[in-house]
């Protein structure tokens, strides 16, 4: 690390990016940047990783992200999925709502997965350890942050193995705060964190239960909407289950979280010390907050440092990992000299809009679930049962959000939304599009070859982004990639398009019904990316 006395004048950088916070959000960001060859120093105030579970579920989009690192959620021993719906039931056992958590989502992965966060974080750290450009420092408490036009100097108090203390600094081109809800980086950057008035205390009980065959725990994942005690029962990863109990008005959260209280609450389920191990008992306050701005100069924030949401949609950690991906590809373009610094401005506007949607959605769910008044619960149950009876019996799809304003063309169908992914075949390989064709910028077209309809300047800039041009079609057609299961043909028909521009984070930048519209939309996207103009070899297909 740089000597504190020379930090401001020394033009040498210790890292391209300094990341504060070694949780899943910070570690994923470090890994993605390190895989692109950038020097990353990631620090954390705690000397050892947090060993207890927190998040227990992620969605299809996160499965798609983890696949970048070779983590196959469908076949990973640390991850599980269940072919079951997500049910809401009242105190009498009547079904109020059924949500589809068993299908394959449009992005090509199952709708919902379950895991133990310590195990997932270890997987991410193990990947980071294989990257020579990533340095991880623990027992490093960030205490100061100064920036100028050239970079940021991060000062920290470091505790050695024998308890000795020293001051160190890290000089980096950019600093990212992934350091939680009480983020030092957010405060040091002067970024506001607005509270949106949602507070409920819930007791979380994480249980190690390798064998639940003799117990009647209800559906695999469900919500007990009982005003006497709203309760959530879900998996906690392989061999684990989680119970969440709302703290009722007048209750003492500390007393409720005691081991004696925990076992008492679990008695109705037949869960005892004889068949389960209490891994964690803790009361958490569910809140709804987000930062209005996510960037100040060369400093940015991600994860809980930028937002907190109630867990009722299971999207809290998911949102943070999306932040990492959205930030990683932008920083990669800037650090590699392919885009101007202004491309970072869209990171916060896009992600804030996306996060606001899920926070609002989670609050709406919470206001229904957290009803503790018996009369209000009767009215809720009557309305939801009637709505379920009037439906066609199809379970409700999981919620989907669009990006906020940014690097996507809002006037085109499905732009700003997560792209579909189907099974394809190319170059003798059969599998999901991401694995067979690759990840990153891509123009997918049917009919005309995208590379042939772009202007010469667009081809040059597209190549600068390592962008692909892919012609997709049915078996036997003149194409680069075969649409084996028809996913792309159906999608193109649905949105009335013959071309789609995909981003490195799997979101749709634009769609186009013809070549002229494609050129116009791509021009808008390239302008927003501030791509530098340096000649490289011609664009390739496939």
Secondary structure, 3 states (H helix, E strand, C coil): CECHHHCCCCCCCCEEEEEECCCHHHHHHHHHHHHCCCCEEEEECCCCCCCCCCCCEEEHHHHHHHHHHCCCCCCCCCEECCCCCEEEEECCCCEEEEECCCCECCCCCECEEEECHHHHHHHHHHHHHCCCCEEEEECEEEEEEEECCCCEEEEEEEECCCCCEEEEEEEEEEEEECCCCCCHHHHHHCCCEEECCCCEEEEEEEEECCCCCCCCCCCCEEEEECCCCCEEEEECCCCEEEEEEECCCCCCHHHHCCHHHHHHHHHHHCCCCCCCEEEEEEEEEECCEEECCCEECCEEECHHHCEECCHHHCCHHHHHHHHHHHHHHHHHHHHCCCECHHHHHHHHHHHHHHHHHHHHHHHHHHHHHCCCCHHHHHHHHHHHHHHHHHCCCCCECCCCCCCCCCCCCCCCCCCCCECCCCEEEECCEEEEHHHHCCCCCEEEECCCCHHHHCCHHHHHHHHHCCCEEEEEECCCCCCCEEECCCHHHHHHHHHCCCEEEECCCCEEEEEECCHHHHHHHHHHHHHHHCECCCCCCCCCEC
